[in-house]
Amino acid sequence: MTKKERAALITAALKKEYPQAACSLNAGSAFELLVATRLSAQCTDARVNLVTPRLFEKYRTLDDYCSAEVTDIEQIIHSCGFYHGKARDIIEMAKGVRDCFGGRVPDTVEELVTLKGVGRKTANLIVGDVYNKPAVVADTHLIRLANRMGLVNTKDPKKVEFELKKLLSPEESNDFCHRCVLHGRAVCTARKPDCAVCTISEYCKKNIG
């Protein structure tokens, strides 16, 4: 069985186990999702979702963010950690969308990564979730699972992204990533994977030799 064939079986099994594949960050617009994703760096999605309602209530438009005081955003997002850098990035990100892209969050990874604080993981999330284009969001869960399953043999996020793009069906790739996050939290955890109840254990590297 080829890696591509195995990837298809894993995709189908995860789809059955987690039919509702969705981003766990709450956001009402493309820019809000950008903000939430920036806040999620080294912070849990649950914590971000507690913080963003107040932020999104106060800052409703791109111009609101562009004219915001860094200290005010810092105060709101303080509990997300690394708030100094995150607050500065959010404001600069807003200015970049306004000044370079006419106020519209761009729809390609190449354009998105030119924005302050936006890496390939965030860019792929926007491309996939907002614009419904094929995307691979190489977060810690996906990297861990893809290596354990033997689909990749690298911890480098960009290499994982590009290798999985070769293996996954384009129309399933974005949801596959969300399902890996769900599976990584519930079953295939970093500390102790629960292989006995794992829906994809028969396709795992350790079981196929």
C-alpha positions in Angstrom: 0.0 0.0 0.0 1.4 3.4 -1.0 1.5 6.4 1.4 -1.2 8.1 -0.7 -3.5 5.1 -0.5 -2.9 4.9 3.3 -3.5 8.7 3.6 -6.9 8.2 1.8 -7.9 5.5 4.3 -6.8 7.6 7.3 -8.8 10.5 5.9 -11.9 8.4 5.5 -11.6 7.0 9.0 -11.1 10.4 10.6 -14.0 11.8 8.6 -16.3 9.0 10.1 -15.0 9.6 13.6 -15.2 13.4 13.5 -17.9 14.4 11.0 -17.9 18.0 12.2 -14.5 19.3 11.1 -14.2 23.0 12.1 -11.7 25.4 13.4 -12.0 25.7 17.2 -11.3 29.4 17.2 -14.4 31.6 17.2 -14.3 34.5 14.7 -16.9 36.4 12.6 -14.7 37.5 9.7 -11.5 36.8 7.9 -9.6 39.5 9.9 -11.0 38.3 13.2 -9.7 34.8 12.4 -6.3 36.3 11.7 -6.4 38.0 15.0 -7.6 34.9 16.9 -4.9 32.7 15.3 -2.2 35.2 16.2 -3.4 35.1 19.8 -3.4 31.3 19.8 0.4 31.1 19.5 1.6 29.4 22.6 -1.8 29.7 24.1 -4.9 27.4 24.1 -7.8 28.0 21.7 -10.1 27.8 24.7 -8.3 30.8 26.3 -8.3 32.7 23.1 -12.1 32.2 22.8 -12.5 33.7 26.3 -10.5 36.8 25.3 -11.7 37.6 21.8 -15.3 38.5 22.5 -14.3 41.6 24.4 -11.6 42.5 21.8 -14.0 42.0 18.9 -16.7 44.0 20.6 -14.5 47.0 21.1 -12.7 46.8 17.7 -15.2 46.2 15.0 -13.6 47.5 11.9 -10.1 47.3 10.3 -9.7 51.1 10.9 -10.5 50.5 14.6 -7.5 48.2 14.8 -5.3 50.5 12.7 -5.9 53.4 15.1 -5.8 51.3 18.3 -3.5 52.0 21.2 -1.1 49.1 21.7 -1.5 49.4 25.5 -5.3 49.0 25.2 -5.0 45.8 23.1 -2.3 44.5 25.5 -4.7 45.0 28.4 -7.4 43.0 26.7 -5.3 40.1 25.5 -2.9 40.0 28.5 -4.0 36.5 29.6 -3.1 35.0 26.2 0.6 35.5 26.9 3.3 37.3 24.9 0.9 40.1 24.7 3.4 42.9 23.9 4.4 41.3 20.6 0.9 40.0 19.8 -0.7 43.5 20.3 1.9 45.1 18.1 1.4 42.5 15.4 -2.4 42.8 15.4 -2.2 46.5 14.7 0.5 46.2 12.1 -1.4 43.3 10.5 -4.5 45.5 10.2 -2.4 48.3 8.6 -1.0 45.8 6.2 -4.4 44.6 5.1 -5.6 48.2 4.7 -2.6 49.6 3.0 -1.4 46.7 0.8 -4.6 44.8 0.1 -7.3 47.4 -0.1 -8.9 46.3 3.2 -9.5 42.7 2.1 -7.7 39.9 3.8 -5.8 38.2 0.9 -6.6 34.7 -0.2 -3.2 33.2 -1.0 -0.5 31.9 1.3 2.1 34.0 -0.5 0.3 37.2 0.1 -0.8 36.4 3.7 2.7 35.7 4.9 3.7 39.3 4.0 1.5 40.5 6.9 3.1 41.1 10.3 2.9 38.1 12.5 1.4 35.8 9.9 3.3 32.5 9.2 2.4 29.7 6.9 0.3 27.9 9.5 -2.0 30.9 9.9 -2.0 31.6 6.2 -3.1 28.1 5.3 -5.9 28.3 7.9 -7.3 31.5 6.3 -6.9 30.1 2.8 -8.8 26.9 3.8 -11.4 28.1 6.3 -12.2 31.5 4.8 -11.7 31.0 1.1 -12.3 27.2 0.9 -9.1 26.5 -1.0 -7.0 23.4 -0.5 -4.7 24.0 2.5 -2.6 22.1 5.0 -2.3 23.7 8.5 0.8 22.2 10.0 0.2 22.8 13.7 1.7 20.7 16.5 -1.1 18.1 16.4 -0.8 17.5 12.6 3.0 17.3 12.8 2.8 14.8 15.6 0.2 12.6 14.0 1.6 12.7 10.5 4.9 11.5 11.9 3.4 8.8 14.0 1.3 7.5 11.1 4.4 7.4 9.0 3.1 9.8 6.4 6.1 12.1 6.9 9.4 11.9 8.6 10.2 15.5 9.6 9.2 17.9 12.3 9.7 20.9 10.0 6.3 22.5 9.5 6.9 23.7 5.9 8.2 20.3 4.9 5.2 18.6 6.6 2.8 21.0 4.7 4.3 20.3 1.3 4.7 16.5 1.8 1.1 16.2 2.9 -0.1 18.2 0.0 1.3 15.5 -2.2 -0.6 12.8 -0.3 -4.0 14.3 0.6 -7.0 14.8 -1.6 -7.1 18.6 -2.2 -10.8 18.8 -1.3 -10.3 16.9 2.0 -7.0 18.5 3.1 -8.3 21.3 5.2 -10.8 19.2 7.1 -8.2 16.5 7.5 -6.1 19.0 9.5 -9.0 20.0 11.7 -9.7 16.3 12.4 -6.1 15.7 13.3 -6.4 18.4 15.9 -9.5 16.8 17.4 -7.9 13.4 17.3 -4.6 14.7 18.7 -6.5 16.2 21.7 -8.8 13.3 22.3 -6.8 10.2 21.5 -3.3 10.6 20.0 -2.0 12.9 22.7 1.6 14.0 22.9 2.2 12.3 26.3 0.4 9.0 25.9 -1.5 8.0 22.8 -4.5 5.8 23.5 -3.8 3.3 20.7 -6.4 0.8 21.9 -9.3 3.1 21.0 -7.7 4.8 18.0 -9.8 4.7 14.9 -6.7 4.9 12.6 -4.4 2.5 14.6 -4.4 -0.1 11.8 -2.9 2.4 9.4 -0.3 3.7 11.9 3.4 3.3 11.2 4.0 1.0 14.1 1.3 -1.5 13.0 2.2 -1.7 9.3 6.0 -2.3 9.7 
